[in-house]
Amino acid sequence: MQEQNYLGTEKPSKLLRQFAIPCICSLIISCLYNLVDQIFVGNGVGYLGNAATGVVFPITVVGWGVSLLFGDGAAAALSVSLGRNETKDIHKIVGNAIMGSFVCGLIIIAVSYITGDTLLLLIGATEANLSLAHDYGFIIYAMMPLALVQNTLASIIRADGSPRYAMGAMFAGAIINIVGDPVAIFVLDLGIKGAAYATIIGQFVSFLICAAYLTRSKTFKITRGSFIPSTSSLKRIASLGTSSFLTQFSIVVITVVNNILLVSYGAESIYGADIPLAAFVVIMKLFQIVLNIAIGIAAGAQPIVGYNYGARKYDRVRELLKLTVVWTAVICLICTVLFEAIPGAFISIFGVDSELYMEFATLCLRIYLSLIVLTCVQKVSAIFLQSIGHAKSAAPLSVLRDALLVVFSLVLPIYFGVTGVFWAAPAADIIAAVITAAVMIRLWHQLSAEPSADAASPEKAPAEIAKPDREGVILTISREHGSCGKHIGQLVAEKLGVPCYYKEMIAVAAKESGLSEEFISNINSNENAVMRELYLSSNAVSMAITAQDKAIKQIAGMGSCVIVGRAADYVLRNNENVVRVFIYAPEEYRIKNVMKMYGDTHDEAVKNIAASDDARGAYYKSISGRQWGDIHEYELCVDSSIGDEAAADLICTYIKGKVAHTA
């Protein structure tokens, strides 16, 4: 509670510095492996060496994406489980994530070795750089399983409460790579193979350090049984990690498309196929450094923004939005000035083989990175929207610029030749920025119009909301939209003489977390049914779910009652006194009820029923890994079309019979 108050009371600029700087450092360290390779390969092997590493790059990004799928998914599942104080099965999540990464690494090895040079030619290799790409890639592939496991473990270690340990492991590997590159390339004269060996040795050391953490983990203990495949664990991991994988996969698509286009159009120019490819690789490394700084600012702001939005402190949310955009813009503008004023200085860091290469690389650096400030602000805006749970806006904005980039990369070279591939970036940036600005201006007005929560307003204590009752059966009711499940639950409570809880759970959860009741109430609403895994990755949403679960358990601990909705059947699955009931009804019956209750037309009722049920099902599956409405998950399923009173009587009869049977 003290940490939550801190997020809602400390000066936003101070919070942002404290949270963003470690994020930026972690992201920059993660870039060092590839960046250092480019610098030493460019100076020791030449621009053909840089082109060769650029060819292999998409394969390594696929591996990186897979490791984030398992790592970020497991980290999110771990965080929610810890918040619920459900640590019994955490080791299975960790073990399955590790095993999943390792197996996928083996698959990447098999595909890469079997397809060999054919794959390299397919993703952009030329006759001039093929042998170098082969020498570099075939060494890099060998470490893929352990490299993937290391990256997966880094995410898990951070979620386990040891971010410094994870950063230390990455830093140790990066230092070994930095030292190993010049030794292997220049002293041992191993050329591009030396760069590959330095990379995999650094990765192996990072892996050993991360693996050693498993013996000292804080919240779980790995055993042999942890690695036994669990369908439910893997589904839960995948659902929470999919957005991270898709982000990386978009990089693969862009890189491969650009590689192919640069080779094709470059061959028709005076520069040839390899100079444009090598220049693109170098420019992308500089681009990634700046972009990672911006993403670090946004990622650092996520928990702060999410908490204050959930607590309805909209004035602080606006201030945080302004700070993240301004900080990002200032840093990017400084970088833009440097890139435009002295592009040759940056290109020279990666080696210069010829005047023709230098001429092309400096020209295209100025073009491609001319509007990087728009790129970064657009990406930061998408992350900001994710932080406050606006998945419908965050999801398309997160891929908007990349999708436009692919389109312009295909079109502009037709008119401008090989440089058109580089002009695609500022063209995509302008359109993406205009669309993003419209979304963010609208959000700003919405935040300005919404009144901020009054911190001084009186709040009921949990004990005033949930009243102690006698021991007995706890009835949880899940229901289809329009089945009158809430009303039936209230009738059952009256007939049994026990309390019924619905909105009261939200009030307890709000008191527990400091978030607003409205925010908690909406975490499984229709609006948030899209991109559920993206929405649940929001820090505030995870906090709300955890608080809601605690509220449900607290209410259940007070004695016999009826609890409607909020996935209470799953939350209380280990409680022996729980009876789980699912209420359903024929579609036409539900349509009539919705039309009567909400004034919908027939078509509106059909649409709203489908949307509401989809949202409830998606929410339930994402937090439990189980199917909402599956008859095997409930002791009793009731068709409410027999009438509310009859349905309530049926449930009461069942409960009384169950009590008599167990007495």
Secondary structure as GFF3:
##gff-version 3
##sequence-region A 1 663
A	DSSP	alpha_helix	2	9	.	.	.	ID=ss1
A	DSSP	alpha_helix	12	44	.	.	.	ID=ss2
A	DSSP	alpha_helix	47	83	.	.	.	ID=ss3
A	DSSP	alpha_helix	90	122	.	.	.	ID=ss4
A	DSSP	alpha_helix	130	140	.	.	.	ID=ss5
A	DSSP	three_ten_helix	141	143	.	.	.	ID=ss6
A	DSSP	alpha_helix	144	159	.	.	.	ID=ss7
A	DSSP	alpha_helix	163	182	.	.	.	ID=ss8
A	DSSP	pi_helix	183	187	.	.	.	ID=ss9
A	DSSP	alpha_helix	192	213	.	.	.	ID=ss10
A	DSSP	three_ten_helix	224	227	.	.	.	ID=ss11
A	DSSP	alpha_helix	231	266	.	.	.	ID=ss12
A	DSSP	alpha_helix	274	310	.	.	.	ID=ss13
A	DSSP	alpha_helix	314	341	.	.	.	ID=ss14
A	DSSP	alpha_helix	343	349	.	.	.	ID=ss15
A	DSSP	alpha_helix	355	368	.	.	.	ID=ss16
A	DSSP	alpha_helix	372	387	.	.	.	ID=ss17
A	DSSP	alpha_helix	391	416	.	.	.	ID=ss18
A	DSSP	three_ten_helix	417	419	.	.	.	ID=ss19
A	DSSP	alpha_helix	420	449	.	.	.	ID=ss20
A	DSSP	alpha_helix	462	465	.	.	.	ID=ss21
A	DSSP	beta_strand	474	479	.	.	.	ID=ss22
A	DSSP	alpha_helix	485	496	.	.	.	ID=ss23
A	DSSP	beta_strand	500	501	.	.	.	ID=ss24
A	DSSP	alpha_helix	503	513	.	.	.	ID=ss25
A	DSSP	alpha_helix	517	521	.	.	.	ID=ss26
A	DSSP	three_ten_helix	522	524	.	.	.	ID=ss27
A	DSSP	three_ten_helix	526	529	.	.	.	ID=ss28
A	DSSP	alpha_helix	532	536	.	.	.	ID=ss29
A	DSSP	alpha_helix	539	556	.	.	.	ID=ss30
A	DSSP	beta_strand	561	564	.	.	.	ID=ss31
A	DSSP	alpha_helix	568	571	.	.	.	ID=ss32
A	DSSP	beta_strand	578	584	.	.	.	ID=ss33
A	DSSP	alpha_helix	587	598	.	.	.	ID=ss34
A	DSSP	alpha_helix	602	624	.	.	.	ID=ss35
A	DSSP	three_ten_helix	631	633	.	.	.	ID=ss36
A	DSSP	beta_strand	636	639	.	.	.	ID=ss37
A	DSSP	three_ten_helix	640	642	.	.	.	ID=ss38
A	DSSP	alpha_helix	644	662	.	.	.	ID=ss39
###
